[in-house]
Amino acid sequence: MITVDGLRKVYGDFVAVHGSTFDVEPGEIFGVVGPNGAGKTTTLKTLAGLIEPTAGTVRVAGEHAGDPETRTALGFLPEESPLYEDMTARSYLRFFADLYEVPRDTADQRIETALDDLELEHRDRRLGDVSKGMKRKVAIARSLVNDPDVLVYDEPASGLDPLTTNYVLEYVRELADSGKTVLFSAHNLYHVESVCDRVVIMNEGEIVARGTVDEIRADHGETSYRVFTTVPVEGSDPDGDRHVSVVDSMDAVEAVREAAADAGGEVADIRTRESTLEEIFLDVAGQPMPGSRRIEPGSDSPTAAGNQEGDDRADAEVSPEAGE
Ligand SMILES: Nc1ncnc2c1ncn2[C@@H]1O[C@H](COP(=O)(O)OP(=O)(O)OP(=O)(O)O)[C@@H](O)[C@H]1O
């Protein structure tokens, strides 16, 4: 549905996007992540037909993204979406439906459905007097008035509280499940991990990792093993009444096992630990992800940033006999 081939965008002598290639299928949520200045918005704006690529092609449903018909068949949510503050949500959305020449009955039905689905309150209050979360929901509803098959959202959860964020992301998931093609940019890796089917990580205008989150982990992540022994071995640290050694191969696990046996003890437990998306991001983009969220150890909520000692989110138990 979305096909980007060799997209390059140059501003003056500055190359903002170096030659991106990816595609997005109907029903899929595709995440574009990266640090500030990575080229995310530039990529999204070319998809929305707001800027022309310097080179390469950007197609939506087989058509050039800049064509007027293509633009009207796409729902774009800009990162900042100032609304007409004197209008109410309803009048504002009707205004846009009129611009898209949606028949009044269809428009009214569509607007009410979107506002119901988004649980939007105060539909007849001045937009200047409503909360930021509600404004964002109205902007999302605006992207739907023409019932587009393709949705391109720049930071859909930007500035929203966690509850509203979850709500909006669940709604985005429902839109994809109903067959729409969704591409969104995000800073927050937890959002990406929780809803995106596939992801590209951009850095300085280049795609530096791509695939499902699991594929990115397999390609760029690392597995380490925490081996708990009943006796101290060389390099281990105390951990309650046990001792833990952190190693990066099964051979090293075996060496710990032998050392423990030589010291009269044994291996009590082995846990594997996969890289978090945050760690991979740090590795491939060389800098921390702005806005990524940490959930403290002990919480069973997922996290993108949780990687401190004692945070076992990425741990998985393996048999202490593993490797024998
Ligand atoms: N119109 C422009 N003229 C010159 N440079 C631009 C223009 N628009 C963007 N850039 C530059 O291109 C680079 C990529 O910008 P872009 O907005 O696409 O990044 P981004 O990944 O969306 O960043 P952020 O997360 O901060 O929104 C940045 O260095 C930016 O300063």
The ligand as a Tripos MOL2 file, in Angstrom:
@<TRIPOS>MOLECULE
LIG
   31    33     1     0     0
SMALL
NO_CHARGES

@<TRIPOS>ATOM
      1 N1         12.8870   22.8170    5.5450 N.pl3     1 LIG1
      2 C1         14.0850   22.4480    6.0160 C.ar      1 LIG1
      3 N2         15.1990   23.1020    5.6650 N.ar      1 LIG1
      4 C2         16.4130   22.7240    6.1050 C.ar      1 LIG1
      5 N3         16.6270   21.6660    6.9320 N.ar      1 LIG1
      6 C3         15.5420   20.9740    7.3010 C.ar      1 LIG1
      7 C4         14.2240   21.3200    6.8770 C.ar      1 LIG1
      8 N4         13.3550   20.4330    7.4290 N.ar      1 LIG1
      9 C5         14.1160   19.5890    8.1650 C.ar      1 LIG1
     10 N5         15.4000   19.9110    8.0910 N.ar      1 LIG1
     11 C6         16.5190   19.2090    8.7500 C.3       1 LIG1
     12 O1         16.4890   17.8590    8.3310 O.3       1 LIG1
     13 C7         16.8300   17.0020    9.4040 C.3       1 LIG1
     14 C8         15.7280   15.9920    9.5950 C.3       1 LIG1
     15 O2         14.5790   16.6770   10.0950 O.3       1 LIG1
     16 P1         13.2450   15.9130   10.4840 P.3       1 LIG1
     17 O3         12.2930   16.9490   10.9650 O.co2     1 LIG1
     18 O4         12.8370   15.0470    9.3630 O.co2     1 LIG1
     19 O5         13.7620   15.0140   11.6860 O.3       1 LIG1
     20 P2         12.9270   14.1860   12.7430 P.3       1 LIG1
     21 O6         13.5440   12.8370   12.7880 O.co2     1 LIG1
     22 O7         11.4830   14.2580   12.4570 O.co2     1 LIG1
     23 O8         13.2630   14.9790   14.0860 O.3       1 LIG1
     24 P3         12.3520   15.2540   15.3990 P.3       1 LIG1
     25 O9         12.2860   13.9660   16.1310 O.co2     1 LIG1
     26 O10        13.1570   16.2870   16.1250 O.co2     1 LIG1
     27 O11        11.0170   15.7600   14.9440 O.co2     1 LIG1
     28 C9         17.0550   17.8880   10.6210 C.3       1 LIG1
     29 O12        18.4420   18.1150   10.7570 O.3       1 LIG1
     30 C10        16.3500   19.1730   10.2530 C.3       1 LIG1
     31 O13        16.9590   20.2950   10.8590 O.3       1 LIG1
@<TRIPOS>BOND
     1     1     2 1
     2     2     3 ar
     3     2     7 ar
     4     3     4 ar
     5     4     5 ar
     6     5     6 ar
     7     6     7 ar
     8     6    10 ar
     9     7     8 ar
    10     8     9 ar
    11     9    10 ar
    12    10    11 1
    13    11    12 1
    14    11    30 1
    15    12    13 1
    16    13    14 1
    17    13    28 1
    18    14    15 1
    19    15    16 1
    20    16    17 2
    21    16    18 1
    22    16    19 1
    23    19    20 1
    24    20    21 2
    25    20    22 1
    26    20    23 1
    27    23    24 1
    28    24    25 2
    29    24    26 1
    30    24    27 1
    31    28    29 1
    32    28    30 1
    33    30    31 1
@<TRIPOS>SUBSTRUCTURE
     1 LIG1         1 GROUP 0 **** ****
